[in-house]
Amino acid sequence: MWEKIQNFWAMPDLRNKLLFTLGMLFIFRVLANIPVPLSAEGQRRLIDLFAGRGDAALGQLLGLLDTFSGGSLQRFSIVALSIYPYITATIVTQLLIPIIPAWRERLTEGETGKQLFSRITRLMAVPLAFLQGIGQLSIFVQAGIVESSSFTFVGPAWLDTLSMLATLVAGTMILVWLGELITEYGVGNGISIIIFAGIVSTLPSNIQQDIVTAITSGGGGSAMISLLVSCLLGLLLIVGMIYLYLGQKRIIVRYPTKRRVGKDLLVGAASTTYIPMQVNSVGMVPLIFASSTAIFPALLARYLTASPVKWLSGSALWISTYLANTRLWSYWVLYFVLVVAFTYFYTFVQWEQQRLPEMLQKQGAVIPGQRPGVGTEKYLLAILKRLTLVGALSLGVAAVLPLLIPVGGLDSTKLLIVVGVVLDTVRQVNAHMQMRTYKGLLS
């Protein structure tokens, strides 16, 4: 393993990619520690809220948001919204592709379609970040963190309100830009890497807090045993997630080859390879999408609880009480359904974009026992459905399990996202190394 790492470091282009990624993450952590100015009283209430000395339900919701922002929300930094508006924009854009025929044709045209998709998503992320910023500031006004007199669009403080919103939106778009730079010039998927860095940055404090709680709770040996059991469950969950991410079914494919013997061209020999169809081909993207989808209505509901419209405020209160409370079974069911649904959705979106049966037919490749074209498509689609069913249910159970049994400092989806990002990044590093040395980092 150490030899593989040395080989990786000895390759200038890969070493530069890694250093570039670390540099972008350093900029991200600097931005996460630049706060939006608050009064002394607002800072005290912000600390109390995240310490659990205020509205418990609100603190729970904000704690979930703070987890993925790497502590930025707890400090109310200029990147407090993190990149969730961009993720929401990605979900909306992908949902609109099957509905709008022009988008369906243009956004699936290879690299040009990917660039157009990224451009549309970035443009859509700006108004969504603005709306999320309004919801975030409204929640802080309700909690007394931001003074109500300084949050208005019609009073004398409208410029202060606009400047805070512009700062939060700009922070989100800067993170999106850093993520795209990492994707293009660094290692791994930039957006996932930024979320990963945010989660990892909070792990030492969370683990320390769990250990201190176990020591000072008065439970003695039983508290420490409980902590050790949680850590053991965390390790088992990590192993299970690794098997889930790496599990695949190999479909044998035969490609025709041509051999020249003297002046004659003999056709008929074939090379055999395989298509690796993953049990979980979309990584941890469904977890990010599901958490983002669950968070956005909760933020909107907290904003609408003070609405003068009775039915609207009542609906918002019901959502805040039942659907946004991570301790209730209703949230677990909702989160499980969202993870399964997004796993299916994103898997089949990728399947449509790859056009694998059409590509195999153009190359003259055949799957033994299957007719090219429609027959191959039905065969591969049937396998994809079975694999996705197993992968979606397993991912859903793995996502809900840490909510039922907290795993040390890695509760909720943090552990799953960390494992997913690490495996995806190692997979990309292996691909780069195999192109140069024919040996992967872990081979």
C-alpha positions as a Markdown table, in Angstrom:
| # | Residue | x | y | z |
|---|---|---|---|---|
| 1 | Met | 0.0 | 0.0 | 0.0 |
| 2 | Trp | 2.8 | 2.4 | 0.9 |
| 3 | Glu | 4.5 | 1.6 | -2.4 |
| 4 | Lys | 1.2 | 2.5 | -4.3 |
| 5 | Ile | 1.0 | 5.8 | -2.5 |
| 6 | Gln | 4.7 | 6.5 | -3.4 |
| 7 | Asn | 3.9 | 5.7 | -7.0 |
| 8 | Phe | 0.9 | 8.0 | -6.9 |
| 9 | Trp | 3.0 | 10.9 | -5.5 |
| 10 | Ala | 5.8 | 10.3 | -8.0 |
| 11 | Met | 3.4 | 11.1 | -10.9 |
| 12 | Pro | 3.6 | 14.9 | -11.4 |
| 13 | Asp | 0.1 | 15.3 | -12.9 |
| 14 | Leu | -1.6 | 13.3 | -10.2 |
| 15 | Arg | 0.4 | 15.0 | -7.4 |
| 16 | Asn | -0.6 | 18.4 | -8.8 |
| 17 | Lys | -4.3 | 17.3 | -8.9 |
| 18 | Leu | -4.1 | 16.3 | -5.3 |
| 19 | Leu | -2.4 | 19.5 | -4.2 |
| 20 | Phe | -4.9 | 21.6 | -6.2 |
| 21 | Thr | -7.8 | 19.8 | -4.5 |
| 22 | Leu | -6.3 | 20.4 | -1.0 |
| 23 | Gly | -5.8 | 24.1 | -1.9 |
| 24 | Met | -9.4 | 24.5 | -2.9 |
| 25 | Leu | -10.5 | 22.8 | 0.4 |
| 26 | Phe | -8.3 | 25.1 | 2.3 |
| 27 | Ile | -10.0 | 28.1 | 0.7 |
| 28 | Phe | -13.4 | 26.5 | 1.6 |
| 29 | Arg | -12.4 | 26.2 | 5.2 |
| 30 | Val | -11.2 | 29.8 | 5.3 |
| 31 | Leu | -14.5 | 31.0 | 3.9 |
| 32 | Ala | -16.4 | 28.8 | 6.5 |
| 33 | Asn | -14.7 | 30.8 | 9.3 |
| 34 | Ile | -15.6 | 34.3 | 7.9 |
| 35 | Pro | -18.8 | 35.2 | 9.8 |
| 36 | Val | -21.7 | 37.5 | 8.9 |
| 37 | Pro | -21.6 | 40.3 | 11.5 |
| 38 | Leu | -24.1 | 39.7 | 14.4 |
| 39 | Ser | -24.7 | 41.6 | 17.6 |
| 40 | Ala | -23.3 | 40.3 | 20.9 |
| 41 | Glu | -26.8 | 39.1 | 21.9 |
| 42 | Gly | -27.3 | 37.4 | 18.6 |
| 43 | Gln | -24.1 | 35.5 | 18.9 |
| 44 | Arg | -25.0 | 34.4 | 22.4 |
| 45 | Arg | -28.4 | 33.1 | 21.2 |
| 46 | Leu | -26.8 | 31.4 | 18.2 |
| 47 | Ile | -24.5 | 29.5 | 20.5 |
| 48 | Asp | -27.4 | 28.6 | 22.9 |
| 49 | Leu | -29.5 | 27.4 | 20.0 |
| 50 | Phe | -26.9 | 24.9 | 18.7 |
| 51 | Ala | -26.0 | 23.9 | 22.3 |
| 52 | Gly | -29.6 | 22.7 | 22.8 |
| 53 | Arg | -30.6 | 25.5 | 25.2 |
| 54 | Gly | -33.4 | 26.9 | 23.0 |
| 55 | Asp | -36.1 | 25.6 | 20.6 |
| 56 | Ala | -35.2 | 21.8 | 20.5 |
| 57 | Ala | -36.9 | 21.2 | 17.1 |
| 58 | Leu | -35.4 | 24.2 | 15.6 |
| 59 | Gly | -32.0 | 23.3 | 17.0 |
| 60 | Gln | -32.3 | 19.8 | 15.6 |
| 61 | Leu | -33.1 | 21.1 | 12.1 |
| 62 | Leu | -30.3 | 23.6 | 12.1 |
| 63 | Gly | -27.9 | 21.0 | 13.4 |
| 64 | Leu | -28.7 | 18.8 | 10.4 |
| 65 | Leu | -28.1 | 21.8 | 8.1 |
| 66 | Asp | -24.9 | 22.6 | 10.0 |
| 67 | Thr | -23.6 | 19.1 | 9.6 |
| 68 | Phe | -23.4 | 19.4 | 5.8 |
| 69 | Ser | -22.1 | 22.9 | 5.9 |
| 70 | Gly | -19.1 | 21.9 | 8.0 |
| 71 | Gly | -20.0 | 24.1 | 10.9 |
| 72 | Ser | -20.5 | 27.2 | 8.7 |
| 73 | Leu | -24.1 | 27.7 | 9.9 |
| 74 | Gln | -23.2 | 27.4 | 13.5 |
| 75 | Arg | -20.8 | 30.3 | 13.0 |
| 76 | Phe | -23.2 | 32.0 | 10.5 |
| 77 | Ser | -20.4 | 32.4 | 8.0 |
| 78 | Ile | -20.7 | 33.7 | 4.5 |
| 79 | Val | -21.0 | 30.1 | 3.2 |
| 80 | Ala | -23.7 | 29.2 | 5.7 |
| 81 | Leu | -26.1 | 28.0 | 3.0 |
| 82 | Ser | -23.4 | 25.6 | 1.7 |
| 83 | Ile | -24.1 | 24.1 | -1.7 |
| 84 | Tyr | -27.7 | 22.9 | -1.0 |
| 85 | Pro | -29.3 | 25.4 | -3.3 |
| 86 | Tyr | -27.2 | 24.0 | -6.1 |
| 87 | Ile | -28.2 | 20.5 | -5.3 |
| 88 | Thr | -31.9 | 21.5 | -5.2 |
| 89 | Ala | -31.4 | 23.2 | -8.6 |
| 90 | Thr | -29.8 | 19.9 | -9.9 |
| 91 | Ile | -32.9 | 18.0 | -8.7 |
| 92 | Val | -35.3 | 20.4 | -10.3 |
| 93 | Thr | -33.4 | 20.5 | -13.6 |
| 94 | Gln | -33.3 | 16.7 | -13.8 |
| 95 | Leu | -37.0 | 16.5 | -13.1 |
| 96 | Leu | -37.7 | 18.9 | -15.9 |
| 97 | Ile | -35.6 | 17.0 | -18.5 |
| 98 | Pro | -38.3 | 14.4 | -19.3 |
| 99 | Ile | -41.0 | 17.0 | -19.3 |
| 100 | Ile | -39.5 | 19.5 | -21.7 |
| 101 | Pro | -38.7 | 17.9 | -25.1 |
| 102 | Ala | -36.2 | 20.5 | -26.1 |
| 103 | Trp | -34.2 | 19.9 | -22.9 |
| 104 | Arg | -34.4 | 16.2 | -23.3 |
| 105 | Glu | -32.8 | 16.4 | -26.8 |
| 106 | Arg | -30.1 | 19.0 | -26.0 |
| 107 | Leu | -29.1 | 18.0 | -22.5 |
| 108 | Thr | -28.3 | 14.4 | -23.6 |
| 109 | Glu | -25.9 | 15.4 | -26.4 |
| 110 | Gly | -22.6 | 14.2 | -24.8 |
| 111 | Glu | -20.2 | 16.8 | -23.5 |
| 112 | Thr | -22.2 | 19.7 | -25.0 |
| 113 | Gly | -25.3 | 18.5 | -23.1 |
| 114 | Lys | -23.3 | 18.3 | -19.9 |
| 115 | Gln | -22.1 | 21.8 | -20.2 |
| 116 | Leu | -25.5 | 23.2 | -21.0 |
| 117 | Phe | -26.9 | 21.2 | -18.0 |
| 118 | Ser | -24.3 | 22.8 | -15.7 |
| 119 | Arg | -25.1 | 26.3 | -17.0 |
| 120 | Ile | -28.8 | 25.9 | -16.5 |
| 121 | Thr | -28.3 | 24.4 | -13.0 |
| 122 | Arg | -26.0 | 27.3 | -12.0 |
| 123 | Leu | -28.5 | 29.9 | -13.2 |
| 124 | Met | -31.3 | 28.1 | -11.3 |
| 125 | Ala | -29.3 | 27.9 | -8.1 |
| 126 | Val | -29.1 | 31.7 | -7.7 |
| 127 | Pro | -32.9 | 32.3 | -7.1 |
| 128 | Leu | -33.1 | 29.1 | -5.0 |
| 129 | Ala | -30.1 | 30.3 | -2.8 |
| 130 | Phe | -31.9 | 33.7 | -2.5 |
| 131 | Leu | -35.1 | 31.9 | -1.3 |
| 132 | Gln | -33.2 | 29.7 | 1.1 |
| 133 | Gly | -31.4 | 32.7 | 2.4 |
| 134 | Ile | -34.7 | 34.4 | 3.2 |
| 135 | Gly | -35.9 | 31.3 | 5.0 |
| 136 | Gln | -32.6 | 31.0 | 6.9 |
| 137 | Leu | -32.7 | 34.6 | 8.0 |
| 138 | Ser | -36.4 | 34.4 | 8.9 |
| 139 | Ile | -35.6 | 31.4 | 11.2 |
| 140 | Phe | -32.8 | 33.4 | 12.8 |
| 141 | Val | -35.3 | 36.3 | 13.3 |
| 142 | Gln | -37.7 | 33.9 | 15.1 |
| 143 | Ala | -34.9 | 32.6 | 17.3 |
| 144 | Gly | -33.8 | 36.2 | 18.2 |
| 145 | Ile | -30.4 | 35.8 | 16.5 |
| 146 | Val | -31.0 | 38.5 | 13.9 |
| 147 | Glu | -32.9 | 41.6 | 15.0 |
| 148 | Ser | -36.3 | 41.8 | 13.3 |
| 149 | Ser | -35.8 | 45.5 | 12.6 |
| 150 | Ser | -32.7 | 44.7 | 10.5 |
| 151 | Phe | -34.6 | 42.1 | 8.3 |
| 152 | Thr | -37.1 | 43.9 | 6.1 |
| 153 | Phe | -37.5 | 44.7 | 2.5 |
| 154 | Val | -39.6 | 47.9 | 2.9 |
| 155 | Gly | -38.2 | 49.6 | 5.9 |
| 156 | Pro | -35.0 | 51.7 | 6.3 |
| 157 | Ala | -32.9 | 48.5 | 6.8 |
| 158 | Trp | -33.8 | 47.0 | 3.4 |
| 159 | Leu | -30.2 | 47.6 | 2.2 |
| 160 | Asp | -28.8 | 45.6 | 5.2 |
| 161 | Thr | -31.2 | 42.8 | 4.4 |
| 162 | Leu | -30.2 | 42.8 | 0.7 |
| 163 | Ser | -26.5 | 42.8 | 1.6 |
| 164 | Met | -26.9 | 39.8 | 3.9 |
| 165 | Leu | -28.8 | 37.9 | 1.3 |
| 166 | Ala | -26.3 | 38.8 | -1.5 |
| 167 | Thr | -23.5 | 37.6 | 0.8 |
| 168 | Leu | -25.1 | 34.3 | 1.4 |
| 169 | Val | -25.9 | 33.7 | -2.3 |
| 170 | Ala | -22.4 | 34.7 | -3.3 |
| 171 | Gly | -21.0 | 32.3 | -0.7 |
| 172 | Thr | -23.0 | 29.4 | -2.2 |
| 173 | Met | -22.0 | 30.3 | -5.8 |
| 174 | Ile | -18.3 | 30.5 | -4.7 |
| 175 | Leu | -18.5 | 27.0 | -3.3 |
| 176 | Val | -20.1 | 25.8 | -6.6 |
| 177 | Trp | -17.3 | 27.4 | -8.5 |
| 178 | Leu | -14.7 | 25.7 | -6.2 |
| 179 | Gly | -16.4 | 22.4 | -6.7 |
| 180 | Glu | -16.3 | 22.7 | -10.4 |
| 181 | Leu | -12.7 | 23.6 | -10.3 |
| 182 | Ile | -11.9 | 20.5 | -8.3 |
| 183 | Thr | -13.9 | 18.3 | -10.7 |
| 184 | Glu | -12.0 | 19.8 | -13.7 |
| 185 | Tyr | -8.5 | 20.2 | -12.3 |
| 186 | Gly | -8.4 | 18.1 | -9.1 |
| 187 | Val | -9.3 | 14.6 | -7.8 |
| 188 | Gly | -12.9 | 13.4 | -7.5 |
| 189 | Asn | -16.2 | 15.0 | -7.8 |
| 190 | Gly | -15.9 | 18.6 | -6.6 |
| 191 | Ile | -19.3 | 19.0 | -5.1 |
| 192 | Ser | -19.1 | 15.7 | -3.2 |
| 193 | Ile | -15.6 | 16.5 | -2.0 |
| 194 | Ile | -16.8 | 19.8 | -0.5 |
| 195 | Ile | -19.6 | 18.1 | 1.3 |
| 196 | Phe | -17.1 | 15.4 | 2.5 |
| 197 | Ala | -14.7 | 18.1 | 3.8 |
| 198 | Gly | -17.5 | 19.8 | 5.6 |
| 199 | Ile | -18.5 | 16.6 | 7.4 |
| 200 | Val | -15.0 | 15.5 | 8.2 |
| 201 | Ser | -14.2 | 19.0 | 9.7 |
| 202 | Thr | -16.9 | 18.4 | 12.3 |
| 203 | Leu | -15.9 | 14.8 | 13.2 |
| 204 | Pro | -13.2 | 15.6 | 15.8 |
| 205 | Ser | -15.4 | 17.8 | 17.9 |
| 206 | Asn | -18.4 | 15.4 | 17.6 |
| 207 | Ile | -16.3 | 12.4 | 18.7 |
| 208 | Gln | -14.8 | 14.4 | 21.5 |
| 209 | Gln | -18.2 | 15.5 | 22.6 |
| 210 | Asp | -19.4 | 11.9 | 22.7 |
| 211 | Ile | -16.5 | 10.8 | 24.7 |
| 212 | Val | -16.9 | 13.6 | 27.2 |
| 213 | Thr | -20.6 | 12.9 | 27.5 |
| 214 | Ala | -19.9 | 9.2 | 28.2 |
| 215 | Ile | -17.4 | 10.1 | 30.9 |
| 216 | Thr | -19.4 | 12.9 | 32.6 |
| 217 | Ser | -22.9 | 11.3 | 32.3 |
| 218 | Gly | -22.4 | 9.3 | 35.5 |
| 219 | Gly | -23.1 | 6.0 | 33.7 |
| 220 | Gly | -19.6 | 4.8 | 34.4 |
| 221 | Gly | -18.7 | 1.6 | 32.6 |
| 222 | Ser | -22.2 | 1.2 | 31.0 |
| 223 | Ala | -21.8 | 4.6 | 29.2 |
| 224 | Met | -18.4 | 3.6 | 27.8 |
| 225 | Ile | -19.7 | 0.2 | 26.7 |
| 226 | Ser | -22.6 | 2.0 | 24.9 |
| 227 | Leu | -20.0 | 4.2 | 23.2 |
| 228 | Leu | -17.9 | 1.2 | 22.2 |
| 229 | Val | -21.0 | -0.6 | 20.8 |
| 230 | Ser | -21.9 | 2.4 | 18.8 |
| 231 | Cys | -18.4 | 2.5 | 17.3 |
| 232 | Leu | -18.6 | -1.2 | 16.5 |
| 233 | Leu | -21.9 | -0.6 | 14.7 |
| 234 | Gly | -20.2 | 2.2 | 12.8 |
| 235 | Leu | -17.4 | -0.1 | 11.6 |
| 236 | Leu | -19.9 | -2.8 | 10.6 |
| 237 | Leu | -21.9 | -0.1 | 8.7 |
| 238 | Ile | -18.7 | 1.0 | 7.0 |
| 239 | Val | -18.0 | -2.6 | 5.9 |
| 240 | Gly | -21.6 | -3.0 | 4.7 |
| 241 | Met | -21.4 | 0.2 | 2.7 |
| 242 | Ile | -18.2 | -0.8 | 1.0 |
| 243 | Tyr | -19.7 | -4.1 | -0.1 |
| 244 | Leu | -22.8 | -2.2 | -1.3 |
| 245 | Tyr | -20.7 | 0.3 | -3.3 |
| 246 | Leu | -18.4 | -2.2 | -4.8 |
| 247 | Gly | -20.9 | -5.0 | -5.5 |
| 248 | Gln | -21.5 | -5.6 | -9.2 |
| 249 | Lys | -22.8 | -8.1 | -11.8 |
| 250 | Arg | -20.6 | -8.7 | -14.8 |
| 251 | Ile | -22.3 | -9.1 | -18.1 |
| 252 | Ile | -20.2 | -11.0 | -20.7 |
| 253 | Val | -19.9 | -9.1 | -24.0 |
| 254 | Arg | -18.2 | -10.3 | -27.2 |
| 255 | Tyr | -16.6 | -7.9 | -29.6 |
| 256 | Pro | -15.7 | -9.0 | -33.1 |
| 257 | Thr | -12.1 | -8.7 | -34.1 |
| 258 | Lys | -10.2 | -8.8 | -37.4 |
| 259 | Arg | -7.0 | -10.7 | -38.0 |
| 260 | Arg | -4.7 | -10.3 | -41.1 |
| 261 | Val | -3.1 | -13.6 | -42.2 |
| 262 | Gly | -0.9 | -13.0 | -45.2 |
| 263 | Lys | -3.0 | -11.1 | -47.8 |
| 264 | Asp | -6.3 | -12.4 | -46.6 |
| 265 | Leu | -8.5 | -10.8 | -43.9 |
| 266 | Leu | -10.1 | -13.3 | -41.7 |
| 267 | Val | -13.1 | -12.2 | -39.7 |
| 268 | Gly | -14.8 | -14.3 | -37.0 |
| 269 | Ala | -12.5 | -14.3 | -34.0 |
| 270 | Ala | -14.0 | -12.4 | -31.1 |
| 271 | Ser | -12.6 | -10.8 | -27.9 |
| 272 | Thr | -14.6 | -11.3 | -24.7 |
| 273 | Thr | -15.0 | -8.7 | -22.0 |
| 274 | Tyr | -17.7 | -7.7 | -19.6 |
| 275 | Ile | -19.9 | -4.8 | -18.5 |
| 276 | Pro | -19.7 | -4.2 | -14.8 |
| 277 | Met | -23.3 | -3.3 | -13.7 |
| 278 | Gln | -23.1 | -1.9 | -10.1 |
| 279 | Val | -25.5 | -2.7 | -7.4 |
| 280 | Asn | -25.3 | 0.9 | -6.4 |
| 281 | Ser | -24.2 | 2.8 | -9.6 |
| 282 | Val | -25.0 | 6.3 | -8.3 |
| 283 | Gly | -22.9 | 6.3 | -5.2 |
| 284 | Met | -24.0 | 8.6 | -2.4 |
| 285 | Val | -25.9 | 11.1 | -4.7 |
| 286 | Pro | -29.4 | 9.8 | -3.5 |
| 287 | Leu | -28.4 | 10.5 | 0.1 |
| 288 | Ile | -27.5 | 14.1 | -0.7 |
| 289 | Phe | -30.6 | 14.6 | -2.8 |
| 290 | Ala | -32.9 | 13.0 | -0.2 |
| 291 | Ser | -31.4 | 15.1 | 2.7 |
| 292 | Ser | -31.7 | 18.2 | 0.6 |
| 293 | Thr | -35.3 | 17.4 | -0.3 |
| 294 | Ala | -36.2 | 16.8 | 3.3 |
| 295 | Ile | -34.5 | 20.0 | 4.5 |
| 296 | Phe | -35.9 | 22.5 | 2.1 |
| 297 | Pro | -39.7 | 22.0 | 3.0 |
| 298 | Ala | -38.7 | 22.1 | 6.7 |
| 299 | Leu | -37.0 | 25.5 | 6.2 |
| 300 | Leu | -40.0 | 26.8 | 4.3 |
| 301 | Ala | -42.3 | 25.5 | 7.0 |
| 302 | Arg | -40.4 | 27.3 | 9.7 |
| 303 | Tyr | -40.8 | 30.5 | 7.7 |
| 304 | Leu | -44.6 | 30.0 | 7.2 |
| 305 | Thr | -45.5 | 29.1 | 10.8 |
| 306 | Ala | -46.0 | 32.9 | 11.5 |
| 307 | Ser | -48.3 | 33.3 | 8.4 |
| 308 | Pro | -51.6 | 35.0 | 9.1 |
| 309 | Val | -53.3 | 32.5 | 6.9 |
| 310 | Lys | -54.6 | 29.9 | 9.3 |
| 311 | Trp | -54.5 | 26.8 | 7.0 |
| 312 | Leu | -51.0 | 27.7 | 5.8 |
| 313 | Ser | -49.6 | 28.2 | 9.3 |
| 314 | Gly | -51.3 | 25.0 | 10.4 |
| 315 | Ser | -49.8 | 23.0 | 7.6 |
| 316 | Ala | -46.3 | 24.5 | 8.2 |
| 317 | Leu | -46.6 | 23.6 | 11.9 |
| 318 | Trp | -47.6 | 20.0 | 11.1 |
| 319 | Ile | -44.6 | 19.7 | 8.7 |
| 320 | Ser | -42.2 | 21.2 | 11.3 |
| 321 | Thr | -43.6 | 18.9 | 14.1 |
| 322 | Tyr | -43.8 | 15.6 | 12.2 |
| 323 | Leu | -41.9 | 15.6 | 8.9 |
| 324 | Ala | -38.9 | 17.6 | 10.1 |
| 325 | Asn | -38.3 | 15.9 | 13.4 |
| 326 | Thr | -35.5 | 13.3 | 13.0 |
| 327 | Arg | -36.6 | 11.5 | 16.2 |
| 328 | Leu | -40.0 | 10.5 | 14.9 |
| 329 | Trp | -40.8 | 7.4 | 12.8 |
| 330 | Ser | -42.6 | 9.7 | 10.2 |
| 331 | Tyr | -39.3 | 11.3 | 9.3 |
| 332 | Trp | -37.6 | 7.9 | 9.1 |
| 333 | Val | -40.2 | 6.6 | 6.7 |
| 334 | Leu | -40.1 | 9.8 | 4.6 |
| 335 | Tyr | -36.3 | 9.7 | 4.5 |
| 336 | Phe | -36.3 | 6.0 | 3.5 |
| 337 | Val | -38.8 | 6.6 | 0.7 |
| 338 | Leu | -36.8 | 9.6 | -0.6 |
| 339 | Val | -33.6 | 7.6 | -0.6 |
| 340 | Val | -35.2 | 4.7 | -2.5 |
| 341 | Ala | -37.0 | 7.0 | -4.9 |
| 342 | Phe | -33.9 | 9.1 | -5.7 |
| 343 | Thr | -31.8 | 5.9 | -6.2 |
| 344 | Tyr | -34.2 | 4.7 | -8.8 |
| 345 | Phe | -34.5 | 8.1 | -10.4 |
| 346 | Tyr | -30.8 | 8.9 | -10.7 |
| 347 | Thr | -29.9 | 5.3 | -11.8 |
| 348 | Phe | -32.4 | 5.4 | -14.7 |
| 349 | Val | -31.4 | 9.0 | -15.6 |
| 350 | Gln | -27.8 | 7.8 | -15.9 |
| 351 | Trp | -29.0 | 4.7 | -17.9 |
| 352 | Glu | -30.8 | 6.9 | -20.4 |
| 353 | Gln | -27.8 | 9.1 | -20.8 |
| 354 | Gln | -25.3 | 6.2 | -21.4 |
| 355 | Arg | -27.4 | 4.6 | -24.2 |
| 356 | Leu | -25.5 | 1.4 | -23.7 |
| 357 | Pro | -27.5 | -1.0 | -25.9 |
| 358 | Glu | -27.3 | 1.5 | -28.8 |
| 359 | Met | -23.5 | 1.8 | -28.3 |
| 360 | Leu | -23.0 | -2.0 | -28.2 |
| 361 | Gln | -25.0 | -2.4 | -31.4 |
| 362 | Lys | -22.9 | 0.3 | -33.2 |
| 363 | Gln | -19.7 | -1.4 | -32.2 |
| 364 | Gly | -21.0 | -4.8 | -33.3 |
| 365 | Ala | -20.8 | -6.2 | -29.8 |
| 366 | Val | -23.2 | -8.9 | -28.7 |
| 367 | Ile | -24.2 | -10.4 | -25.4 |
| 368 | Pro | -24.3 | -14.2 | -25.7 |
| 369 | Gly | -27.9 | -15.5 | -26.1 |
| 370 | Gln | -29.4 | -12.0 | -26.7 |
| 371 | Arg | -30.3 | -10.3 | -29.9 |
| 372 | Pro | -28.7 | -6.9 | -30.6 |
| 373 | Gly | -30.8 | -3.8 | -30.2 |
| 374 | Val | -34.1 | -4.2 | -28.5 |
| 375 | Gly | -33.4 | -7.7 | -27.1 |
| 376 | Thr | -30.1 | -6.5 | -25.5 |
| 377 | Glu | -31.9 | -3.4 | -24.1 |
| 378 | Lys | -34.7 | -5.5 | -22.5 |
| 379 | Tyr | -32.1 | -7.9 | -21.0 |
| 380 | Leu | -29.9 | -5.2 | -19.5 |
| 381 | Leu | -32.9 | -3.2 | -18.3 |
| 382 | Ala | -34.3 | -6.3 | -16.5 |
| 383 | Ile | -30.9 | -6.8 | -14.7 |
| 384 | Leu | -30.7 | -3.1 | -13.9 |
| 385 | Lys | -34.1 | -3.1 | -12.2 |
| 386 | Arg | -33.2 | -6.1 | -10.1 |
| 387 | Leu | -29.9 | -4.7 | -9.0 |
| 388 | Thr | -31.4 | -1.2 | -8.3 |
| 389 | Leu | -34.1 | -2.8 | -6.1 |
| 390 | Val | -31.4 | -4.4 | -4.0 |
| 391 | Gly | -29.2 | -1.3 | -4.0 |
| 392 | Ala | -32.1 | 1.1 | -3.3 |
| 393 | Leu | -33.5 | -0.9 | -0.3 |
| 394 | Ser | -30.0 | -1.5 | 1.1 |
| 395 | Leu | -29.1 | 2.2 | 0.8 |
| 396 | Gly | -32.4 | 3.2 | 2.4 |
| 397 | Val | -31.9 | 0.8 | 5.3 |
| 398 | Ala | -28.3 | 2.0 | 5.8 |
| 399 | Ala | -29.5 | 5.7 | 5.7 |
| 400 | Val | -32.2 | 5.1 | 8.4 |
| 401 | Leu | -30.2 | 2.8 | 10.6 |
| 402 | Pro | -27.9 | 5.5 | 12.0 |
| 403 | Leu | -31.1 | 7.6 | 12.9 |
| 404 | Leu | -32.4 | 4.6 | 14.9 |
| 405 | Ile | -29.0 | 3.8 | 16.5 |
| 406 | Pro | -26.6 | 6.8 | 16.6 |
| 407 | Val | -23.1 | 5.7 | 15.5 |
| 408 | Gly | -20.8 | 7.7 | 17.6 |
| 409 | Gly | -20.0 | 11.0 | 16.0 |
| 410 | Leu | -21.3 | 9.8 | 12.7 |
| 411 | Asp | -25.0 | 9.9 | 13.1 |
| 412 | Ser | -27.5 | 10.2 | 10.3 |
| 413 | Thr | -26.1 | 10.1 | 6.7 |
| 414 | Lys | -22.7 | 11.6 | 7.5 |
| 415 | Leu | -21.0 | 8.1 | 7.7 |
| 416 | Leu | -22.6 | 7.0 | 4.4 |
| 417 | Ile | -21.6 | 10.1 | 2.5 |
| 418 | Val | -18.0 | 9.9 | 3.9 |
| 419 | Val | -17.7 | 6.3 | 2.8 |
| 420 | Gly | -19.3 | 7.0 | -0.6 |
| 421 | Val | -17.1 | 9.9 | -1.4 |
| 422 | Val | -13.9 | 8.1 | -0.4 |
| 423 | Leu | -14.8 | 5.1 | -2.5 |
| 424 | Asp | -15.7 | 7.2 | -5.5 |
| 425 | Thr | -12.5 | 9.2 | -5.2 |
| 426 | Val | -10.4 | 6.1 | -4.9 |
| 427 | Arg | -12.1 | 4.7 | -8.0 |
| 428 | Gln | -11.2 | 7.8 | -10.0 |
| 429 | Val | -7.6 | 7.7 | -8.7 |
| 430 | Asn | -7.4 | 4.0 | -9.7 |
| 431 | Ala | -8.6 | 4.9 | -13.2 |
| 432 | His | -5.9 | 7.6 | -13.5 |
| 433 | Met | -3.2 | 5.3 | -12.3 |
| 434 | Gln | -4.2 | 2.4 | -14.5 |
| 435 | Met | -4.0 | 4.7 | -17.6 |
| 436 | Arg | -0.4 | 5.4 | -16.7 |
| 437 | Thr | 1.0 | 2.3 | -14.9 |
| 438 | Tyr | -1.8 | -0.3 | -15.4 |
| 439 | Lys | -1.9 | -0.7 | -11.6 |
| 440 | Gly | -4.5 | 0.9 | -9.3 |
| 441 | Leu | -3.9 | 2.4 | -5.9 |
| 442 | Leu | -5.4 | -0.5 | -4.1 |
| 443 | Ser | -4.5 | -3.3 | -6.5 |
